């Protein structure tokens, strides 16, 4: 006949094995199989890839080059088809210098350049050019943008609403290009 101490140890080890087998560990609550509220968050897929799954079922994937000079943003729709591809060329600090915007079939739609203040290093301007049709200024012969955004800052250094100018007749900039610019504010690699 086993001693009372051996019997107690056998019972405790059996209880511990049941808890571990059922996934319940002391001090932890059982996880719900489906979250109550959807939360968009970044997922990592290696050191150079970040994925964001959106509430509507679409997803955005950011992929950066190992030298941190190129960032590619691909957006997939709810049906799994690529909707948009944006390729950013970055400076050594990780700020975009230029980008090219493609549709889901990899047809180049727009080219964008970014300008920064020489003293503060903050974003000052964003110029978008139509890649499908060359638009030139007849006086200078230089290519003219179809949209220009100028960024301003308040006394505390916070960015205020940008000034937006479009050179396409008939519609507002928000209707043609959306309310936000192309600057990647949600860059997951930037602290």
C-alpha positions in Angstrom: 0.0 0.0 0.0 1.5 3.4 -1.0 2.2 6.0 1.6 -0.2 8.9 2.0 2.5 11.2 0.7 3.0 9.1 -2.5 -0.8 9.0 -3.0 -1.0 12.8 -2.7 1.8 13.2 -5.2 0.1 10.8 -7.6 -3.2 12.8 -7.4 -1.5 16.1 -7.8 0.5 14.9 -10.9 -2.7 13.6 -12.4 -4.5 16.9 -11.9 -1.5 18.8 -13.4 -1.5 16.5 -16.4 -5.2 17.1 -16.9 -4.7 20.9 -16.7 -1.8 20.8 -19.2 -3.7 18.5 -21.6 -6.8 20.7 -21.6 -4.7 23.8 -22.2 -5.5 25.4 -18.9 -2.5 26.6 -17.0 -2.7 28.1 -13.5 -3.0 31.9 -13.6 -4.2 32.0 -17.3 -7.7 32.3 -18.5 -9.0 30.2 -21.4 -8.7 32.2 -24.7 -11.8 32.9 -26.7 -11.9 31.2 -30.1 -13.0 34.5 -31.8 -12.4 38.0 -30.6 -15.4 40.1 -29.6 -14.1 43.2 -31.4 -12.0 43.2 -34.6 -8.6 44.9 -34.1 -6.4 45.8 -37.0 -2.8 45.1 -36.1 0.5 44.5 -37.7 1.7 40.9 -38.1 5.4 40.1 -38.8 6.5 37.7 -41.5 10.2 38.0 -41.2 12.4 41.1 -40.5 11.4 42.9 -43.7 7.6 42.2 -44.1 4.6 43.5 -42.2 1.0 42.6 -42.8 -2.1 44.4 -41.8 -5.5 42.7 -42.1 -8.4 45.0 -42.4 -11.9 44.6 -41.0 -13.5 44.3 -44.5 -11.2 41.3 -45.3 -8.7 43.2 -47.4 -5.0 43.3 -46.4 -2.0 45.5 -46.9 1.6 44.1 -47.0 4.7 46.3 -46.6 7.9 44.7 -47.8 11.2 46.6 -47.5 14.5 45.8 -49.1 17.4 44.6 -46.9 19.2 47.9 -47.4 16.1 49.9 -46.2 16.1 52.0 -49.4 13.0 50.6 -51.0 9.5 50.0 -49.5 6.8 48.2 -51.5 3.2 48.4 -50.3 0.7 46.0 -51.9 -3.0 46.1 -51.2 -5.3 43.1 -51.8 -9.1 43.4 -52.0 -11.6 41.2 -50.3 -11.6 38.9 -53.3 -7.9 38.3 -53.0 -6.9 40.3 -56.1 -4.2 42.9 -55.9 -5.8 46.4 -56.0 -2.8 48.7 -55.8 1.0 48.6 -55.6 3.1 51.5 -54.4 6.9 51.4 -54.6 8.7 54.0 -52.4 12.3 55.1 -52.8 13.7 56.0 -49.3 16.5 58.2 -48.1 19.0 56.9 -45.5 16.6 58.1 -42.6 13.8 56.0 -44.1 11.8 58.9 -45.4 10.3 58.6 -48.9 11.9 60.6 -51.6 9.6 59.4 -54.4 7.0 56.7 -55.2 5.4 55.1 -58.1 1.7 54.0 -57.9 0.5 51.1 -60.0 -2.9 49.5 -60.4 -3.6 45.8 -59.7 -2.4 44.9 -63.1 1.0 46.7 -62.6 0.2 49.5 -65.0 1.9 52.7 -63.8 -0.6 55.4 -62.9 1.2 58.1 -61.0 4.7 59.3 -60.0 5.1 61.2 -56.7 8.0 63.2 -55.4 8.4 64.4 -51.8 10.2 67.6 -50.6 11.6 68.2 -47.1 12.8 71.3 -45.2 16.6 71.6 -45.2 16.6 73.0 -41.7 14.0 70.8 -39.9 13.9 67.8 -42.1 10.1 67.8 -42.0 7.9 67.0 -45.0 7.1 70.2 -46.9 5.5 69.2 -50.2 4.2 66.3 -52.2 3.9 66.5 -56.0 1.9 63.9 -58.0 2.4 63.5 -61.7 0.2 61.6 -64.2 2.4 58.8 -65.6 -0.1 58.0 -68.4 -0.2 61.4 -70.0 2.7 63.9 -70.0 1.4 67.3 -69.0 3.8 70.2 -69.6 3.8 73.9 -68.8 3.8 75.6 -72.2 5.9 78.5 -70.8 8.7 76.4 -69.3 8.3 73.1 -71.1 8.6 71.3 -67.8 6.3 68.6 -66.6 3.5 69.9 -64.4 2.0 68.0 -61.5 -1.7 67.1 -61.4 -1.8 67.6 -57.6 0.4 69.5 -55.1 0.1 69.2 -51.3 2.0 71.7 -49.1 2.4 70.6 -45.4 2.4 73.2 -42.7 3.2 72.9 -39.0 1.9 74.7 -35.9 4.1 76.3 -33.2 4.5 72.9 -31.4 5.7 71.2 -34.6 2.5 69.3 -35.2 1.4 68.8 -38.8 -1.7 70.8 -39.7 -4.1 70.1 -42.5 -2.2 70.3 -45.8 -3.0 72.8 -48.6 -4.0 70.9 -51.6 -4.0 72.2 -55.2 -5.2 70.2 -58.2 -4.8 71.1 -61.8 -7.6 68.9 -63.1 -10.8 70.8 -63.9 -14.2 69.8 -62.7 -13.6 67.9 -59.4 -12.2 68.5 -56.0 -8.9 66.8 -55.1 -10.6 64.6 -52.5 -12.9 63.2 -55.1 -10.1 62.4 -57.5 -7.3 61.3 -55.2 -8.8 60.7 -51.8 -8.6 62.8 -48.6 -5.1 61.8 -47.7 -1.9 62.1 -49.6 0.4 59.3 -50.7 2.9 59.7 -47.8 3.1 56.4 -45.9 2.0 57.5 -42.5 1.3 53.9 -41.5 4.8 52.7 -42.3 5.3 49.8 -39.8 9.1 50.0 -40.0 9.3 53.6 -38.9 9.2 54.2 -35.1 
